[in-house]
Amino acid sequence: MTEAVAKCKKEAKKRKFTESIDLAVNFKDLDLKIPSNRFNFQTTLPHPVKKKVKVAVFATGDLALKAKEAGVKTVLGRDELEALGKSPKDIRKLANEHDFFLAEPKLMPLIARFLGKYLAPRGKMPQPLPPNADISAIFERLTRTAKLRIKENPVVLTKVGNVKMNNREVAENIEAVIHALEGKLEKGIMNIKSAMIKTTMGKSVKLEVH
């Protein structure tokens, strides 16, 4: 796995930005007409994929204050949430500009009502935020979080690192994703047809998955 990461990075041209390293896992013998085969979940990786993630928090009172103190720039209360629900354009902008959403549990019904049809298709419905949550710790975990989702086709696409990370760290992230997927597949590793990695604008490199 480490050798494949090294090859992927070596073949990538120098860019004016830091390219991510993306993983594509293709499946076989997976009937997507069966609801349980169309999974959508997150898994925590051993190493951060990003130094920072853009997070929006829906909260009120002390929880909203904690979020702001933790450095969250987008903190929306009940009034802002209801106003947002009247503007599909602003909802789409919010969804596109943020990687993750967190929410006070009591606001979840309102979020589902006003924002659900915009956030759910993007796999960005908020995670519940407990009253005593350590928001800084949650942020750190989100930098190591991979979203694993099957849509219409039997393939999962996710980021596992970037070209500035060392090869071992990227390889360990890839292995963590493969392991997480195995646990969701009826036949485990036998349901995986192929796996490839590539930099943002680079060529694909095939992985040996055992």
N, CA and C of each residue as an Amber inpcrd file, in Angstrom:
protein
   630
   0.8300000  -1.2120000   0.0000000   0.0000000   0.0000000   0.0000000
   0.8660000   1.2640000   0.0000000   1.9250000   1.2370000   0.8040000
   2.8190000   2.3950000   0.8800000   3.4830000   2.6520000  -0.4690000
   3.8560000   1.5710000  -1.1670000   4.4970000   1.7100000  -2.4710000
   3.5540000   2.3630000  -3.4760000   2.2750000   2.0080000  -3.4070000
   1.2850000   2.5840000  -4.3270000   1.1250000   4.0760000  -4.0650000
   1.1370000   4.4580000  -2.7980000   1.0290000   5.8790000  -2.4470000
   2.2430000   6.6360000  -2.9790000   3.4140000   6.0520000  -2.8150000
   4.6470000   6.6820000  -3.3090000   4.5870000   6.8690000  -4.8250000
   4.1020000   5.8600000  -5.5370000   3.9820000   5.9390000  -6.9930000
   2.9880000   7.0210000  -7.3890000   1.8800000   7.0830000  -6.6920000
   0.8450000   8.0870000  -6.9690000   1.4060000   9.4930000  -6.8360000
   2.1480000   9.7320000  -5.7640000   2.7190000  11.0520000  -5.5160000
   3.8330000  11.3770000  -6.5120000   4.6340000  10.3680000  -6.8620000
   5.7570000  10.5700000  -7.7770000   5.2610000  10.9590000  -9.1650000
   4.1580000  10.3670000  -9.5970000   3.6330000  10.6230000 -10.9310000
   2.8390000  11.9150000 -11.0320000   2.5150000  12.5050000  -9.8800000
   1.7380000  13.7470000  -9.8820000   2.6250000  14.9330000 -10.2580000
   2.1220000  15.7990000 -11.1140000   2.8600000  17.0070000 -11.4970000
   2.7790000  18.0340000 -10.3710000   3.7560000  18.9290000 -10.3330000
   3.7390000  19.9730000  -9.3180000   2.6270000  20.9680000  -9.6220000
   1.8520000  21.2960000  -8.6080000   0.7360000  22.2290000  -8.7650000
   0.9370000  23.4280000  -7.8410000   0.1420000  24.4570000  -8.0790000
   0.2220000  25.6530000  -7.2500000  -0.6260000  25.5240000  -5.9900000
  -1.2270000  24.3500000  -5.8110000  -2.0320000  24.0730000  -4.6270000
  -1.7120000  22.6700000  -4.1370000  -2.0960000  22.3910000  -2.9220000
  -1.8420000  21.0630000  -2.3550000  -2.9320000  20.1000000  -2.8110000
  -2.5610000  19.1380000  -3.6380000  -3.5420000  18.1780000  -4.1300000
  -3.9190000  17.1770000  -3.0400000  -5.1680000  16.8140000  -3.0230000
  -5.5990000  15.7520000  -2.1180000  -5.2980000  14.4090000  -2.7630000
  -5.3160000  13.3690000  -1.9650000  -5.2080000  12.0050000  -2.4780000
  -6.5550000  11.3440000  -2.2340000  -7.1930000  10.9310000  -3.3250000
  -8.5470000  10.3940000  -3.2650000  -8.5510000   8.8890000  -3.5030000
  -9.4210000   8.2250000  -2.7900000  -9.5740000   6.7780000  -2.9040000
 -10.9170000   6.4500000  -3.5450000 -10.8870000   5.5520000  -4.5230000
 -12.1150000   5.0460000  -5.1430000 -12.1640000   3.5360000  -4.9420000
 -13.2400000   3.0640000  -4.3400000 -13.4250000   1.6260000  -4.1240000
 -14.6500000   1.1770000  -4.9130000 -14.4380000   0.2520000  -5.8360000
 -15.5250000  -0.2780000  -6.6590000 -15.9750000  -1.6350000  -6.1100000
 -17.2870000  -1.8570000  -6.1420000 -17.8400000  -3.0770000  -5.5580000
 -18.4210000  -4.0090000  -6.6250000 -18.5520000  -5.2760000  -6.2550000
 -19.1700000  -6.2690000  -7.1230000 -20.1720000  -7.0860000  -6.3010000
 -21.0980000  -7.7050000  -7.0100000 -22.1190000  -8.5430000  -6.3500000
 -22.8350000  -7.7800000  -5.2410000 -23.1510000  -6.5160000  -5.5180000
 -23.8070000  -5.6670000  -4.5270000 -25.0950000  -5.1210000  -5.1390000
 -26.2150000  -5.6570000  -4.7130000 -27.5110000  -5.2510000  -5.2560000
 -27.9710000  -3.9580000  -4.5830000 -27.9020000  -2.8530000  -5.3170000
 -28.2500000  -1.5560000  -4.7310000 -29.7530000  -1.3460000  -4.5980000
 -30.5310000  -2.3190000  -5.0740000 -31.9890000  -2.2360000  -4.8660000
 -32.3420000  -2.6150000  -3.4280000 -31.3960000  -3.2570000  -2.7560000
 -31.5860000  -3.6130000  -1.3450000 -31.1060000  -2.4380000  -0.4900000
 -31.9930000  -1.8240000   0.2770000 -31.6560000  -0.6200000   1.0490000
 -30.3990000  -0.7450000   1.9080000 -30.1840000  -1.9060000   2.5260000
 -29.0410000  -2.0730000   3.4230000 -27.6990000  -2.0010000   2.6830000
 -27.7260000  -2.1750000   1.3590000 -26.4990000  -2.0930000   0.5680000
 -26.1480000  -0.6650000   0.1670000 -27.1010000   0.2670000   0.3780000
 -26.8580000   1.6650000   0.0170000 -26.4830000   2.4320000   1.2900000
 -25.2600000   2.2170000   1.7500000 -24.8720000   2.7820000   3.0390000
 -24.3640000   4.2210000   2.9340000 -24.4050000   4.9000000   4.0590000
 -23.9450000   6.2880000   4.1690000 -23.4870000   6.4790000   5.6120000
 -22.1700000   6.4350000   5.8330000 -21.6710000   6.5570000   7.1950000
 -20.3060000   7.2310000   7.2000000 -19.7950000   7.4970000   8.3860000
 -18.4840000   8.1250000   8.5380000 -17.5920000   7.2210000   9.3680000
 -16.3080000   7.2860000   9.0860000 -15.3570000   6.5320000   9.8920000
 -14.1800000   7.4340000  10.2420000 -13.5760000   7.1780000  11.4000000
 -12.4550000   7.9920000  11.8590000 -11.1360000   7.3720000  11.4120000
 -10.2900000   8.1690000  10.8000000  -9.0070000   7.7120000  10.2820000
  -7.9020000   7.9230000  11.3140000  -6.7850000   7.2340000  11.1760000
  -5.6790000   7.4050000  12.1230000  -5.0100000   8.7690000  12.0220000
  -5.0410000   9.3660000  10.7960000  -4.3110000  10.6130000  10.5730000
  -5.2140000  11.6690000   9.9260000  -5.0210000  12.9350000  10.2680000
  -5.8530000  14.0110000   9.7030000  -5.7170000  14.1020000   8.1860000
  -6.8480000  14.2930000   7.5280000  -6.8680000  14.5030000   6.0870000
  -6.7020000  15.9940000   5.7930000  -7.2680000  16.8150000   6.6740000
  -7.1620000  18.2680000   6.5580000  -6.7030000  18.8390000   7.8890000
  -5.9840000  19.9510000   7.8430000  -5.6120000  20.6150000   9.0870000
  -6.8350000  21.2680000   9.7170000  -7.7010000  21.7880000   8.8610000
  -8.9180000  22.4350000   9.3360000 -10.1020000  21.9640000   8.5030000
 -11.2440000  21.8740000   9.1370000 -12.4790000  21.5800000   8.4240000
 -13.4550000  22.7200000   8.6830000 -14.3160000  22.9720000   7.7330000
 -15.3090000  24.0320000   7.8870000 -16.5760000  23.4170000   8.4790000
 -16.9160000  23.8770000   9.6670000 -18.0430000  23.3090000  10.4040000
 -19.0750000  24.3880000  10.7100000 -20.3350000  24.0710000  10.5380000
 -21.4330000  24.9570000  10.9350000 -22.1750000  24.2830000  12.0860000
 -22.5780000  25.0820000  13.0670000 -23.2550000  24.5450000  14.2510000
 -24.6230000  25.2030000  14.4180000 -25.6430000  24.3640000  14.5930000
 -26.9790000  24.8500000  14.9100000 -27.1710000  24.6690000  16.4160000
 -27.2440000  25.7610000  17.1390000 -27.3450000  25.6530000  18.5980000
 -27.8620000  26.9500000  19.2060000 -28.3020000  26.8410000  20.4580000
 -28.7810000  28.0110000  21.1970000 -28.1090000  28.0400000  22.5680000
 -28.2580000  29.1710000  23.2760000 -27.7880000  29.2730000  24.6590000
 -26.3200000  28.9540000  24.8580000 -26.0320000  28.1910000  25.9220000
 -24.6560000  27.8800000  26.3050000 -23.9130000  27.1090000  25.2140000
 -24.6250000  26.2310000  24.5280000 -23.9840000  25.4290000  23.4910000
 -23.5290000  26.3180000  22.3260000 -24.3490000  27.2870000  21.9740000
 -23.9750000  28.2340000  20.9180000 -22.7520000  29.0400000  21.3520000
 -22.7350000  29.4340000  22.6290000 -21.6090000  30.2010000  23.1650000
 -20.3200000  29.3690000  23.1270000 -20.4340000  28.0920000  23.5200000
 -19.2680000  27.1850000  23.4790000 -18.7250000  27.0550000  22.0620000
 -19.6350000  26.9580000  21.1030000 -19.2220000  26.8120000  19.7120000
 -18.4490000  28.0460000  19.2400000 -18.9440000  29.2150000  19.5970000
 -18.2690000  30.4580000  19.2090000 -16.9080000  30.5790000  19.8890000
 -16.8450000  30.1720000  21.1460000 -15.5720000  30.2250000  21.8810000
 -14.5410000  29.2530000  21.2940000 -15.0500000  28.1730000  20.6740000
 -14.1700000  27.1770000  20.0490000 -13.7150000  27.6210000  18.6620000
 -14.2210000  28.7670000  18.2170000 -13.7860000  29.3110000  16.9320000
 -14.7040000  29.0430000  15.7570000 -15.9210000  28.5560000  16.0330000
 -16.8690000  28.3070000  14.9440000 -17.3960000  29.6420000  14.4160000
 -17.2450000  29.8440000  13.1250000 -17.6910000  31.1100000  12.5440000
 -19.1700000  31.0950000  12.1900000 -19.6830000  29.9220000  11.8760000
 -21.0940000  29.8140000  11.5070000 -21.8730000  29.1100000  12.6160000
 -22.5360000  29.9140000  13.4630000 -23.3770000  29.3870000  14.5330000
 -24.7750000  29.9470000  14.3240000 -25.7320000  29.0610000  14.0980000
 -27.0890000  29.4740000  13.7770000 -28.0730000  28.9890000  14.8240000
 -28.9060000  29.9170000  15.3270000 -29.9330000  29.5780000  16.3100000
 -31.2670000  29.3060000  15.6380000 -32.3060000  29.2190000  16.4490000
 -33.6370000  28.8990000  15.9210000 -34.1220000  29.9420000  14.9110000
 -33.9700000  31.2290000  15.2500000 -34.4530000  32.2960000  14.3570000
 -33.7220000  32.2710000  13.0170000 -32.3810000  32.1190000  13.0850000
 -31.5940000  32.0740000  11.8490000 -31.9520000  30.8480000  11.0120000
 -32.2310000  29.7520000  11.7110000 -32.6000000  28.5160000  11.0260000
 -33.9200000  28.6800000  10.2720000 -34.8970000  29.2790000  10.9260000
 -36.1990000  29.4810000  10.2890000 -36.0930000  30.4420000   9.1110000
 -35.2660000  31.4870000   9.2470000 -35.0720000  32.4420000   8.1530000
 -34.3700000  31.7740000   6.9800000 -33.4130000  30.9250000   7.3000000
 -32.6630000  30.2110000   6.2800000 -33.5820000  29.2940000   5.4810000
 -34.5650000  28.7300000   6.1700000 -35.4970000  27.8150000   5.5250000
 -36.3030000  28.4460000   4.4120000 -36.3300000  29.7670000   4.3550000
 -37.0850000  30.4880000   3.3190000 -36.2240000  30.8260000   2.1050000
 -34.9570000  30.4810000   2.1690000 -34.0460000  30.8280000   1.0800000
 -33.2280000  29.6280000   0.6010000 -33.7580000  28.8770000  -0.3680000
 -33.0230000  27.7230000  -0.9010000 -31.6230000  28.0910000  -1.3960000
 -31.4760000  29.2860000  -1.9530000 -30.1640000  29.7200000  -2.4540000
 -29.1390000  29.7860000  -1.3240000 -29.5640000  30.3590000  -0.1820000
 -28.6560000  30.4700000   0.9600000 -28.3530000  29.1050000   1.5710000
 -29.3380000  28.2000000   1.5290000 -29.1170000  26.8470000   2.0560000
 -28.0610000  26.1250000   1.2140000 -28.1900000  26.2310000  -0.0950000
 -27.2130000  25.5780000  -0.9880000 -25.8170000  26.1450000  -0.7600000
 -25.7460000  27.4600000  -0.5930000 -24.4520000  28.1000000  -0.3420000
 -23.8520000  27.5900000   0.9600000 -24.6790000  27.5080000   1.9990000
 -24.2360000  27.0020000   3.2970000 -23.7230000  25.5760000   3.1690000
 -24.4630000  24.7450000   2.4410000 -24.0840000  23.3380000   2.2650000
 -22.7730000  23.2040000   1.5080000 -22.5760000  24.0290000   0.5120000
 -21.3640000  23.9470000  -0.3080000 -20.1250000  24.4680000   0.4170000
 -20.3190000  25.4100000   1.3400000 -19.1800000  26.0550000   2.0030000
 -18.7130000  25.3430000   3.2700000 -19.4560000  24.3340000   3.7260000
 -19.0950000  23.6580000   4.9710000 -18.9330000  22.1570000   4.7650000
 -17.9420000  21.5980000   5.4420000 -17.6710000  20.1580000   5.3380000
 -18.6030000  19.3310000   6.2220000 -18.8850000  19.8530000   7.4310000
 -19.6880000  19.1150000   8.4050000 -20.6630000  20.0640000   9.1070000
 -21.7500000  19.4740000   9.6120000 -22.7340000  20.2150000  10.3800000
 -22.9780000  19.5060000  11.7060000 -23.0590000  20.2860000  12.7750000
 -23.3850000  19.7740000  14.1040000 -24.6270000  20.4880000  14.5890000
 -25.4200000  19.8330000  15.4210000 -26.6610000  20.4700000  15.8560000
 -27.0800000  20.0450000  17.2560000 -27.6370000  21.0030000  17.9770000
 -28.2710000  20.7230000  19.2620000 -29.4690000  19.8120000  18.9800000
 -29.6180000  18.7060000  19.7070000 -30.6810000  17.7450000  19.4080000
 -32.0800000  18.3460000  19.2610000 -32.4200000  19.3330000  20.0840000
 -33.7770000  19.8840000  20.0320000 -34.0570000  20.6360000  18.7290000
 -33.0120000  20.9910000  17.9950000 -33.1920000  21.7010000  16.7310000
 -33.2720000  20.7550000  15.5310000 -33.0160000  19.4760000  15.7530000
 -32.9950000  18.5160000  14.6450000 -34.3170000  18.4440000  13.8670000
 -35.4870000  18.4590000  14.5330000 -36.7490000  18.4370000  13.7720000
 -36.8880000  19.6310000  12.8270000 -36.4730000  20.8260000  13.2890000
 -36.5400000  22.0160000  12.4410000 -35.5770000  21.9060000  11.2650000
 -34.3960000  21.3750000  11.5390000 -33.3970000  21.2120000  10.4780000
 -33.9190000  20.2440000   9.4210000 -34.5070000  19.1470000   9.8670000
 -35.0690000  18.1680000   8.9310000 -36.1710000  18.8070000   8.0880000
 -36.9620000  19.6420000   8.7300000 -38.0980000  20.2910000   8.0430000
 -37.6310000  21.3070000   7.0040000 -36.7130000  22.1730000   7.3940000
 -36.3040000  23.2720000   6.5240000 -35.1260000  22.9520000   5.6050000
 -34.1940000  22.1370000   6.0840000 -32.9510000  21.9360000   5.3410000
 -32.7300000  20.5130000   4.8500000 -33.5250000  19.5830000   5.3460000
 -33.3010000  18.1720000   5.0530000 -33.1600000  17.8410000   3.5790000
 -34.0330000  18.3920000   2.7440000 -34.0010000  18.0160000   1.3220000
 -32.7840000  18.5760000   0.5930000 -32.0880000  19.5140000   1.2410000
 -30.8770000  20.0750000   0.6370000 -29.6120000  19.4170000   1.2000000
 -29.6180000  19.1470000   2.5090000 -28.4280000  18.5810000   3.1440000
 -28.3300000  17.0650000   2.9740000 -29.4660000  16.3820000   3.0770000
 -29.4470000  14.9170000   3.0100000 -28.8500000  14.3700000   1.7060000
 -29.2360000  14.8910000   0.5280000 -28.6500000  14.3640000  -0.7180000
 -27.1400000  14.5730000  -0.8060000 -26.6300000  15.5470000  -0.0580000
 -25.1890000  15.8140000  -0.0520000 -24.4680000  15.0240000   1.0430000
 -25.2330000  14.2550000   1.8040000 -24.6430000  13.5050000   2.9110000
 -24.1700000  14.4040000   4.0340000 -24.8750000  15.5270000   4.2380000
 -24.4160000  16.5200000   5.2080000 -25.4430000  16.8250000   6.3120000
 -26.3350000  15.8900000   6.5700000 -27.2500000  16.1130000   7.7050000
 -26.4360000  16.2150000   8.9990000 -26.8090000  17.1340000   9.9040000
 -26.0040000  17.3780000  11.1030000 -25.8970000  16.1850000  12.0450000
 -24.7540000  16.1180000  12.7180000 -24.5640000  15.1460000  13.7920000
 -25.0560000  15.7990000  15.0870000 -25.7820000  15.0710000  15.9380000
 -26.2530000  15.6300000  17.2130000 -25.0880000  16.0510000  18.1030000
 -25.2550000  17.1610000  18.7770000 -24.2100000  17.7210000  19.6310000
 -24.6930000  17.6930000  21.0780000 -24.1640000  16.8160000  21.9360000
 -24.5910000  16.7310000  23.3400000 -24.3160000  18.0440000  24.0800000
 -25.1070000  18.3550000  25.1130000 -24.9500000  19.6040000  25.8720000
 -23.5550000  19.7800000  26.4710000 -22.9350000  18.6720000  26.8890000
 -21.6120000  18.7510000  27.5230000 -20.4820000  18.4160000  26.5580000
 -20.7450000  18.5750000  25.2600000 -19.7780000  18.1910000  24.2400000
 -18.4920000  19.0040000  24.3210000 -17.3690000  18.3140000  24.1010000
 -16.0710000  18.9790000  23.9830000 -15.9030000  19.3200000  22.5060000
 -16.2900000  20.5340000  22.1310000 -16.3310000  20.9060000  20.7180000
 -14.9490000  20.8850000  20.0750000 -13.9340000  21.2910000  20.8160000
 -12.5730000  21.2690000  20.2660000 -12.1520000  19.8450000  19.9160000
 -12.4980000  18.8960000  20.7910000 -12.1640000  17.4890000  20.5390000
 -12.9320000  16.9580000  19.3290000 -14.1810000  17.4010000  19.1890000
 -14.9880000  16.9860000  18.0410000 -14.3670000  17.5060000  16.7500000
 -13.9030000  18.7540000  16.7680000 -13.2570000  19.3290000  15.5940000
 -12.0190000  18.5240000  15.1900000 -11.2320000  18.1320000  16.1840000
 -10.0230000  17.3580000  15.8990000 -10.3990000  16.0350000  15.2440000
 -11.4510000  15.4060000  15.7500000 -11.8890000  14.1320000  15.1680000
 -12.3930000  14.3290000  13.7390000 -13.0470000  15.4510000  13.4700000
 -13.5790000  15.6890000  12.1290000 -12.4710000  15.8610000  11.0910000
 -11.2860000  16.3210000  11.5190000 -10.1700000  16.4230000  10.5650000
  -9.6970000  15.0300000  10.1530000 -10.1000000  14.0080000  10.9210000
  -9.7130000  12.6210000  10.6280000 -10.9140000  11.7860000  10.1890000
 -11.9540000  12.4650000   9.7210000 -13.1870000  11.7640000   9.3800000
 -13.3400000  11.6020000   7.8710000 -13.6540000  10.3890000   7.4510000
 -13.9250000  10.1060000   6.0340000 -15.4010000   9.7640000   5.8740000
 -16.0200000  10.3410000   4.8600000 -17.4090000  10.0350000   4.5550000
 -17.4450000   8.9040000   3.5290000 -18.1840000   7.8570000   3.8450000
 -18.2600000   6.6840000   2.9770000 -19.7080000   6.4850000   2.5680000
 -19.9610000   6.7110000   1.2950000 -21.3540000   6.7430000   0.8500000
 -21.5180000   6.1390000  -0.5380000 -22.5060000   5.2750000  -0.6840000
 -22.8730000   4.7490000  -1.9930000 -24.1180000   5.4970000  -2.4600000
 -24.0740000   6.0090000  -3.6770000 -25.2350000   6.7030000  -4.2440000
 -25.8980000   5.7790000  -5.2750000 -25.8850000   6.1990000  -6.5380000
 -26.5340000   5.3840000  -7.5730000 -25.6480000   4.2430000  -8.0720000
 -24.3320000   4.4370000  -7.9780000 -23.4080000   3.4440000  -8.5090000
 -22.6470000   2.7240000  -7.3970000 -22.2190000   1.4820000  -7.6490000
 -21.5190000   0.6890000  -6.6170000 -20.0690000   1.1210000  -6.4410000
 -19.8720000   2.3400000  -5.9890000 -18.5240000   2.8760000  -5.7780000
 -18.5450000   3.8720000  -4.6300000 -17.4640000   3.9080000  -3.8820000
 -17.2920000   4.8920000  -2.8090000 -16.0780000   5.7360000  -3.1470000
 -16.2330000   7.0490000  -3.0450000 -15.1420000   7.9930000  -3.2810000
 -14.9040000   8.7850000  -2.0000000 -13.6590000   8.8720000  -1.5690000
 -13.3740000   9.6330000  -0.3500000 -11.9160000  10.0910000  -0.3500000
 -11.6490000  11.1500000   0.4100000 -10.2850000  11.6550000   0.5400000
  -9.5770000  10.8900000   1.6560000  -8.3230000  10.5310000   1.4010000
  -7.5490000   9.7950000   2.4070000  -6.2550000  10.5130000   2.7870000
  -6.0520000  11.7010000   2.2220000  -4.8460000  12.4380000   2.5610000
  -4.5330000  13.5040000   1.5380000  -3.2790000  13.9640000   1.5480000
  -2.8170000  14.9150000   0.5390000  -1.3430000  14.6460000   0.2480000
  -0.8370000  15.2990000  -0.7700000   0.5130000  14.9810000  -1.2500000
   1.6170000  15.4010000  -0.2730000   1.3000000  16.2090000   0.7170000
   2.3050000  16.6290000   1.6850000   2.4360000  15.6510000   2.8550000
   1.4750000  14.7480000   2.9840000   1.5380000  13.7480000   4.0510000
   2.5590000  12.6700000   3.6860000   3.1200000  12.0250000   4.7170000
   4.0620000  10.9530000   4.3900000   3.3020000   9.7080000   3.9220000
   3.9840000   8.8810000   3.1730000   3.3410000   7.7370000   2.5180000
   2.6930000   6.7720000   3.5030000   3.3560000   6.5460000   4.6310000
   2.8280000   5.6010000   5.6160000   1.4910000   6.0750000   6.1740000
   1.3930000   7.3730000   6.4660000   0.1430000   7.9030000   7.0170000
  -1.0140000   7.7500000   6.0290000  -0.7630000   8.0580000   4.7570000
  -1.8080000   7.9110000   3.7460000  -2.1980000   6.4370000   3.6090000
  -1.2020000   5.5560000   3.6070000  -1.4690000   4.1180000   3.4980000
  -2.3180000   3.6240000   4.6680000  -2.0160000   4.1010000   5.8690000
  -2.7870000   3.6900000   7.0440000  -4.2200000   4.2120000   6.9710000
  -4.4050000   5.3880000   6.4140000  -5.7600000   5.9130000   6.2210000
  -6.5330000   5.0710000   5.2230000  -5.8690000   4.6710000   4.1460000
  -6.5120000   3.8180000   3.1410000  -6.9470000   2.4950000   3.7730000
  -6.0500000   1.8910000   4.5300000  -6.3570000   0.6110000   5.1780000
  -7.5340000   0.7460000   6.1500000  -7.6140000   1.8830000   6.8300000
  -8.7260000   2.1170000   7.7610000 -10.0510000   2.1990000   7.0140000
 -10.0410000   2.8300000   5.8470000 -11.2660000   2.9320000   5.0400000
 -11.6820000   1.5570000   4.5350000 -10.7310000   0.7990000   4.0100000
 -11.0410000  -0.5480000   3.5060000 -11.6220000  -1.4140000   4.6190000
 -11.0220000  -1.3310000   5.7960000 -11.4970000  -2.1200000   6.9390000
 -12.9210000  -1.7140000   7.3190000 -13.2010000  -0.4020000   7.3190000
 -14.5410000   0.0830000   7.6660000 -15.5690000  -0.4020000   6.6460000
 -15.2020000  -0.4000000   5.3750000 -16.1170000  -0.8570000   4.3300000
 -16.3890000  -2.3540000   4.4480000 -15.3600000  -3.1190000   4.7610000
 -15.5330000  -4.5660000   4.9330000 -16.6490000  -4.8750000   5.9180000
 -16.6960000  -4.0840000   6.9940000 -17.6960000  -4.3150000   8.0240000
 -19.1170000  -4.0310000   7.5750000 -19.2630000  -3.2960000   6.4730000
 -20.5920000  -2.9610000   5.9600000 -21.0340000  -3.8750000   4.8210000
 -20.1230000  -4.6830000   4.3290000 -20.4100000  -5.5260000   3.1690000
 -20.7580000  -6.9490000   3.5840000 -21.7640000  -7.5030000   2.9530000
 -22.2330000  -8.8500000   3.2970000 -21.1210000  -9.8910000   3.1390000
 -20.3300000  -9.7710000   2.0830000 -19.2500000 -10.7240000   1.8260000
 -17.8800000 -10.1410000   2.1540000 -17.8590000  -9.0350000   2.8640000
 -16.6040000  -8.4250000   3.2640000 -15.7240000  -8.0590000   2.0790000
 -14.4660000  -8.4260000   2.1610000 -13.4970000  -8.0680000   1.1370000
 -13.8600000  -8.6430000  -0.2290000 -14.6490000  -9.7260000  -0.2440000
 -15.0450000 -10.3650000  -1.5080000 -15.9920000  -9.4910000  -2.3200000
 -16.6060000  -8.5050000  -1.6910000 -17.4860000  -7.5770000  -2.4060000
 -16.7190000  -6.4170000  -3.0450000 -15.4160000  -6.3500000  -2.7840000
 -14.6200000  -5.2720000  -3.3610000 -14.0110000  -5.7370000  -4.6850000
 -14.4030000  -5.0750000  -5.7540000 -13.9240000  -5.4220000  -7.0910000
 -12.5390000  -4.8460000  -7.3450000 -12.3490000  -3.5710000  -6.9910000
 -11.0570000  -2.9210000  -7.2020000 -10.9810000  -1.6590000  -6.3500000
  -9.7650000  -1.1740000  -6.1730000  -9.5530000   0.0700000  -5.4270000
  -8.3980000   0.8280000  -6.0870000  -8.5660000   2.1370000  -6.1850000
  -7.5550000   2.9750000  -6.8160000  -7.3900000   4.2810000  -6.0500000
  -6.2040000   4.8510000  -6.1420000  -5.9840000   6.1760000  -5.5760000
  -5.4690000   7.0980000  -6.6730000  -5.6910000   8.3900000  -6.5030000
  -5.1910000   9.3800000  -7.4350000  -5.1070000  10.7270000  -6.7310000
  -4.1890000  11.5640000  -7.1880000  -4.1720000  12.9340000  -6.6960000
  -5.2940000  13.6840000  -7.4170000  -5.6040000  14.8830000  -6.9630000
  -6.7370000  15.6440000  -7.5060000  -6.7330000  15.6750000  -9.0320000
  -5.5820000  15.9340000  -9.6220000  -5.4920000  16.0600000 -11.0800000
  -4.5540000  15.0250000 -11.7000000  -4.2340000  13.9900000 -10.9400000
  -3.2890000  12.9860000 -11.4030000  -3.9430000  11.7450000 -11.9650000
  -3.0920000  10.7810000 -12.3230000  -3.5520000   9.5070000 -12.8650000
  -3.8430000   8.5200000 -11.7340000  -4.7130000   7.5560000 -12.0330000
  -5.0810000   6.5610000 -11.0360000  -3.9960000   5.5000000 -10.8830000
  -3.8220000   5.0420000  -9.6560000  -2.8890000   3.9620000  -9.3510000
  -3.6840000   2.8540000  -8.6500000  -3.6110000   1.6550000  -9.2000000
  -4.3850000   0.5380000  -8.6430000  -3.7640000   0.0390000  -7.3540000
  -4.6250000  -0.3370000  -6.4020000  -4.1890000  -0.8780000  -5.1220000
  -4.4320000  -2.3780000  -5.0770000  -3.5790000  -3.0690000  -4.3710000
  -3.7950000  -4.4950000  -4.1200000  -4.5630000  -4.6220000  -2.8100000
  -5.7870000  -5.1050000  -2.8920000  -6.6280000  -5.2390000  -1.7070000
  -6.7870000  -6.7070000  -1.3730000  -6.3750000  -7.0910000  -0.1680000
  -6.4460000  -8.5060000   0.2320000  -7.3940000  -8.6600000   1.4160000
